[in-house]
Amino acid sequence: MRRCLRLTDIFGTAVCRDERGLIKELLDRTSSAFCLWIGEGDLFVSSLILSKVSRELIDREASILIDELCHKHGMQYEPSFLDVDIDERNEFLSETIEPIWKEVVPAITSEGCIGGYLICSFEPRRECGDFLQDIGKALSISISMRKLDIRLDRASDRFLQIAELGSIFVSVGETLETESRILELALSASGADTGAIVRMISDSDIKYVGISESILSTIQFKDKTKLIDRLLEQKKSLILVQDELDRKLEIESTPFVIQTLLSFPLSFEEKYYGSLVVFNAKESFVKEASFIAMMETFSRLAGAVLTAQERHAERIENEKLEKEINAARAIQTSLIPKSFPNTEGVKISGLWKPSRSVGGDYYDAFQLSDRALGVMIADVSGKGIPAGLLMALSRTYLKVIGIDHKYFPSDTMTRLNLYLCDEMATNKFITANYLTIDMAKRKMRLANAGHLSPILVDRSGSARLISPEFGGLPLGVDIGEKYDEIVMEIESGTMIILYTDGLIEARNENNDLLGIENVLKFIEDFRKDEQSEILEYLWNKTLEFAGEPDDDWTCIAIKFE
């Protein structure tokens, strides 16, 4: 297997800055005639020509290089006029000989295309693996370094140290650094002996990096104010040199000799993190206004790093949460049936409208015999993958136990609860309605585990709750729970509606609940026969009342013919 190497392993850091050396290595390795290259901001195309060629060929290929980099690879910079830097010692042919092969390789960084090169050869192409691309990457490093050099050259002497300090941050790379790294850089920039970052996480949680709290807490001013309190409260720099220290500090309280004390707030935009304090910075530095300006700039940079660190952590957490939500949604979606069993005399339809956050609603219907069905609607506590796994577990158990106990939902729910209590965490539970429909005997049996009472719609269209007070504990709460059941005669033209709390607990902009009374009124106002339409009707009424609900909206309609 090919060993992965960094570019500096292949070429060395110094070589990456020697562009002509890189190109010479490229031409030698590939037996090529010449190479042209350019980077963003260059006033001309550089060249290295090892064979006699025509000047016309050089100019033509330079134009091709610029065109491909700008229009194919997206380089933002295009020279205002084409000029090729050519060694005066090169001799040219009067006639153009076409190369056997050529290739344009872009120099790509995180910013996009910042340059590239074109290589031409009159020899058959050699197998060189990823070498051409490796040269492109090395060239991108060199071009990036040249761009950075230009920026630094343009900086004034006053901010030279700030630029150097910035280059330290750049050298760290994109990995977000901890407070320890910030303190290390501050001590290096100031020449201080020691220091600390005192960061307020919350009113009761103070974080110390560097000098410990036990040492810092002993340092106080002559007005009895502790240094720690000043560091947490101040929103501006504190600069104390020897004379001021003697006047303001309780020398006896200090556990070590303090010759200078510098403190700077760590903040970015509106966020205040705490303070950076360094002791015994070089006194010659402290007397320079440019040094203080540099340290204040450093503290702002440090505040930006801390902000970036927080945002990066939030981004990682959000990405993790999004993946979990997507996985949970996939589980939930897979558990919602796309169709229902076809049983004479019964029509079942369901409507599930998932919320923006993953809820725990699901429903199912399955055949118990040729003329009998089992139907469940449930709401699993919690959200995310754990809720999704509980859905899958309870659904699997239900089908096995339900088919075993056939027409008796009380026995099915009691056994299901027994199994789930062994599997579920103590803070998890499932509310559910489970009913069996026996069309041969035209009987329906209902067991309720802490769920909302089903709605019965009679032939006249009148709607009522089947039994508001009936029901046992949610599944998974008490392993010894025994469930009862209600037995009802099935009458033609009637309908049963099962639902979860997403229907009745939808809230409008005034925080008013939709409520069961409104739902019953909506149903009575509905006069059509197709049960699938009544679910869409109820969904639209919910939207009219509350807009998109914050919880899953789930309903099943069972119409008896």
N, C-alpha and C positions, 0 to 999 in steps of 0.2 A: 504493500500500500504506500502511496506517495506521501512522504512526510510534509506536513504543512510548515512553511517557513515564513517568517516576517520578511518584509522587503529589506530591512536593515541586516537580516541574516544573510541575504543573498548578495547585496551590494555594499553594505556598510553605510552609516549615516553620512560620512563625508562624501562618499561617492554619489549619494542621492542629490547632493548639492552641486556636483560636477556634471552638468548636463552633457557637455561634450564627451566626457568620459563614458557616460551611460550610452550615448549614441554610438561612440566608437566600439564599445562592447557589442552593441546590437548589430552593427554592420559586420564586424568580424565573425560573430556567431552565425549570421545568416548568409554570409558571402554576398552582401548586397552592394549596390553601386553608390547610392546616396540616401540621405535622410534629411527631411525638412521638418522643423518643429516650431511651435509658437505657443505662448501663454497669454492669458488675459492681460491687457495693458502693454504688451510688447509693441514697439513701433515698427518692427520688421520681422520677417520670417528668418529664423536661424537655419544654417545649412552645414552639413558635413558631407563632402563629395570625395569619394575614393577612386572613382573611375571617370574616364573622359566621357562627357555627355554634352549635348547641345544646351546652350543657354535658353533656347526656346522651350526645351523639355522642363528645365528647372522652373521657369516662370509659369508654365502651364500647370505643373503639378502643385506649385505653391497656391495657385488659384483654386485648384481642386481641394487642397487641404483646407483652406479657409472656408470654402463653400460647404464642405461636408461637416466641419466642426460647428458652423453657425446654424445651418439649416437642417441637418440631420440629427446632430447630437445636442443642439440647444445652447451652444456657447453664446453668451450675451454680448461679448466684445467682438467687433469687426473693424479691422483697421480702415482708416479713411482712404488710404491708398496702399497698393501692394508694393512692397520693397523686400528683396531678399538679401540678407547679409552673406556675401560670398567672399571666401579667402582669395586675395589677389593672386595667389600662386596657382590657382586652378586654371587649367587649360580646357578649352571647350571645342567640341566638334562643330563643324558647320552644318551638318545634317543631323536630323533627329533619328535616333534608333529607339524603337519602342521597347520598353522593358517587358520581360517575360511575366513578371507578376509585381503587384504593388498592393499596399494595404494602408488604410488610414486607421490609426488607433487613438481614441480620445483619452484625455487625462481627466478622470472623474473623481470628484470628492463629494462630500455630503451637500455641498452647495450646487452641484451639477457639473457640467462640463466647463473646465477652466483652461483648456488648451488641448494639445495632442500633437501627434507626429505622423508623417507619411514616409514610408520606406519603399524604395524601388530596387528591383534586382534584374540583372540580365542572366542570372544563373537559375537553374531549376530550384524550386522551393525545397528547402530542407525541413525535416520534421524537428520542431523545436518546442513542442508542448505549449505550455502557457508563457513562454519566455516573452513573446511580443506584448502580452497583456501585463506581465510583470514590469516590463520597461515602462508601459503606460502609467502604471501605478507609481513607479519610482519618479517618473516625470511629474506626476501630479503633486508629489511631495515637494519636489524641487520648485515647481511653479508656486505652490502655496508658500514655501519659504521665501521666495523672491517677493511675493505680494506682501508678506508680513514685514520683510525688510524695508519695503517702500513706505509702508505705514509708519514704521518706527523712525525712518529718516525724516518724515514730515513732522513728527512730533517735536515740540519745542523742548529746550534743555530743562525748563522748569518742571516738565512732567516726564522727564526721562525715567526717574525711579518708579513712577506710576506705571509707565509702559513696561519696565522690567518686571514689576510686580505682576502686571497683567500677563506677561509671558510665562510667569511661574504657574498661574492658573491654567493657561493654555497647555503648558507642558504636562499638566496632570491628566489631560484628556477630558472626555465627556462624563466620566464617572463622578458622581456627586460626592464631595468630600465631607467629612464629619467636622465637628467643632475642633477636634484635636488637630486636624490638618490646618484649619484656619489659624489656630493659635501658633502652630509651628511656623507658618509663613509670617505671621506678625512679629514673632521674636526674631526671625531671620532678617526681616526688613528693618527692624528698629535697633538691632544689636542689643536688645534687652536681656537681662539675666533670666528672668522668669515672668510669668503672667498667668492670667486666667480668663476664661469666659464665664460670666455669670448670666445664666439664661432663665427667664421666667416662663415655665411651661404653663403654670396656672398660679392662682394666689397662694395655694398651699404646696406647690411643687416647684422648687428651685433647683436647677441643674448647674453643677460646677464642673468645669474642665480645666485642668492645670492645677494651680494651687487649691488645696482642699478648703472646704467650708470652715473647718476647725481653725485653720491658720488665718484665713481672711476675716473671720468674725472677731479676731482679737484686735484688728486694726481699726482705730477710731480717731475722730477729729477732736479738737479741744472743746467743741460745743457738745460733746458726747454723742454725736451722730456717728453711727457705724459706717465704715466704708461700704459694706455690702448694701446697706440701705441707699446710699448715694448711687451706687452702680445700678440698682434696680429702678430708681426713681428718675435719674437724670436723663434728659433727652438732648444733651449737648456735651461737647468735649470738656474734659477736665485735665488741665496741664499744670502740674506742680513740680517746680525745680527746688533746689536745696533751700534757698531763703524762704520760699513760701511754705515748704514742708515744715521748716522749723517753727514758723508762725502758726500754722493751721493744724498740724498733726500731733497727736500724743505720741511722742517718740518712745516713751516707755512701753507703749502698747504693741509696738511693732516687733514681730518675732525675728526679723532680719533687718539689716541696714538698708534703708531706702534713700537713694540719692535723687531719683526722679520717679514720678508717678504720672502715667498717662492713661487716660480712660476715654473711650470713644463709644458712642451708642451704636448698636447693631440694629439697623432698621432698613426696610425697603418698602417704598410706597407708603401705605398706611400702617404697615405691620411693624411693631416694636418687639424685638426679641430679648433685649438685655444689653449688656455692655462687655466690651473687650478692655481689659486692663493689663498694662505691661509695667514692670518695675525695672528701674536702672537702665533705661535706654541710654545710648551714648549722648552725653551732654552736648557735644558739638552738634549732633543731629537736632536735638530738641530746640536749640537756639535758632534753627533755620526755619523760616516761615514755609518754605517749600516742603520741608520734611513733615511738618504738621499737616499741611494740605494733602500730602501723599498719604499719611496715616488716616486722615478723615476719608479720603477716597477709598483707601483700603477697607475701612469699616463699612462703607456703603457697598463695596464689592462683596464683602463677607455677608452682609445682609441679603444681597441678591442671591448669593450661593445658598444660604439657609432657606430662602424663599423657594429657589429652584429645587432644593432637596425636598421640601415639604410638598411642592406640586408634583414632583416626580413620584413620591410615595403615594400621593393621592391618585395619580394617574395609574400607577401599578395596581392599587386597590380597586379603582374603578374598572380597569380592564379585567381583573380577576372576578369582580362582581358581575360584569357583563357576560363573561364566559359562563359563570355559574347560572345566571339567569337564562342564557340561551340553552344551556344543557337541561335545566329544569323545565323550560318551556317545551323542549323537544320531548322530554319524558311525558309531560302532561298532555301534549298534543297526541302522542301515540296512544294514550289511554282513552281518549275520547272516541267513541265508535263513529265510523263514517256512515253506517247503516244499522238498521234494527231487524230483529227476527220477524219473519212474515208469518203471523198467526191469524187464522180466520177469526174475524169478529173484533180484532184489536188493531188499532193504528197508533204507532208510537213515533213521536218526533222529538228532537232535542235541539237546543240552541245554546251555544257556549260562546261568550264574548270575553276573551281574556283581557285583563287590565294591563297597564303599562308595567307594573311590578307583578311578578309571578305569584299567583294565589294557589290555593290548594283544592279547588273544586274539580270534581269529576263525576261522571255518571256512566252507567252501563246497563245493558239489557241482554239477557241470554235465555236460551231455550231450556226449560226443565223437562218438557215432554212435547209431543205433537200439539197439544192443546193448552200448554201451560208455559208461563214466562216468569222469570225473576227480574225485577227492576230495582236498581239502587241509585240514589243520588247522595253524594257525600262531600264534606268539607274538611280537609286535613289541616290541622293547626300548623302554623309556621309557613315559611316560604322557601323557595330555592330547591336545591337538590335533595335535602333531607325530606321535604314534603313530597317531592316527586317520587322518591323511593318508597315512602309510606303508601302512596297511592297504588304503586305497582304491587306492593306486598299485599295490601288489603284486597285489591281486585283479584289477585291470584287465589288467595284463601277463599274469598267469597264464592267464586265459581265452583271450587272443589267442594266446599261445605254445603253450598246451596243446592247443588245437584244431589248430594247425599241425603239432605233433609227435605228436598223437594218443596212441599207445599207449606211448610211451617217456618215462617220467618223468625219467630221467637227463638226456636232452637238454633237456627242458622246464626242469628246475631249473638246468642249466648256463647256458642262455640267459637265464632269469629273473635269475640272479645277476649276469650281465653287465650287464643293464639297470639293476638296482638299485644296483650299485656306482657307476654314473655319476650316480645321482640322490640317494643317501643321504649324510648326514654321516658323517664317519669314526668317530664314536662310536655309531653306530646299526647294528643288525643285526636279522635275523628268523630265528628257528628254525622249521622246518616239516617236516611229513611230507606228501608228495604221492604218491598212488597212483592207478593206472589199473586199471579193471575191464573186462575183455573177456569178456562172457558168451557170445559166439559161440564163442570158443576156450577159455572157462573158465580164463582165466589172469589173475592179478593181478600187477602190477609196482609196486614201492615204491622211492622215493628219499627219503633222509633228509638234511636240512640242519641238523645239530646239535640235532635234536629228540629227544624221548623215544621209545623203541622202542614201536611198536604192540603190542597184546596180541592173541593168537590164542586163541580159545575153540573147542575141537574139539567133535565131536558128543556126546562123553561128558560135556561140561561142564568138562573140564580146561582150565586157563588157563596160558599161558606167554608170555614176551616173544618176538617173532618173531626178532629178532637184536639183542641188547643192545649189541654192539660195532660194529654197522654204522652208517655215516653219515659225511657230510662236514662241512665248516665251515658255520656259519650263513650265510644269504644276506646279501650286502652286506659281507662281511669281506675276501675276496680275489677280485679280478676274474678271476684265472686258475684258480679252483677248478673241477675237473671232477668231476661227481657220478656215482656208480655206481648200480645198481639191483638189487634182488632180484626174481626171478621165482618165483611160487608157483602151483601148481594150485589151482583153486577147488573145494572139496568141499561138497556139499550139507549143510546143517545146521550149518555152522561160522559163526563170527562174528569180525569184526575190531573192536577198540575203539581209537579214537584219542583222545588226551587231552593236556592241557597240565599244567604243573607245579602248577597250583592244586589238582589232585586229590591227588597224592602228597606235596606239601609242606605240606599242612594240618597245623597244630600244635595240640596240646591245651594245657590250662592248665599242664602240667608241661614245656611246650616240647618234647614228643616229636613227631617226624614221623609222619604216617600211614604213609608209605612204600609202595613197590611190593609188598612181600610181603603186607601186609595187604590191598591192593587185589586181588591175585590170589586170596587166600583168600575175600574177599567174593564175587568172581565165581563161584568154584567152589561156594560155599554157595548160590548162586542157581540155581533149577531151572526157572524159567518160560521160555516160548518167545518172548514178545514182547519185542523188543529195546528198545522205548521204556520198558518197565517196568524193565529192568535199569539204565538211566541214572538213573531216579528212585530206584531202590534204592541205587545208589552215592552219589547226592547225600545221601540220608537217612543213610547210614552215615557220610559225611563230617561231617554235622551232629552226629551222635551222638558222634563222636570229638573234634571240634574246635570245634563251634559255627560261627557265620558266618565263613567264611575271609576272610583279608585280601587275597587275590588272586582274580582271575577264576577261576571253575570251569567248565571247558569239556570236553565229551566228545561223540564221535560213535560210534554203533554201526552196523555194516554186517553185516546178516544175509543169508547165502546160502541160498536154498531148493533 
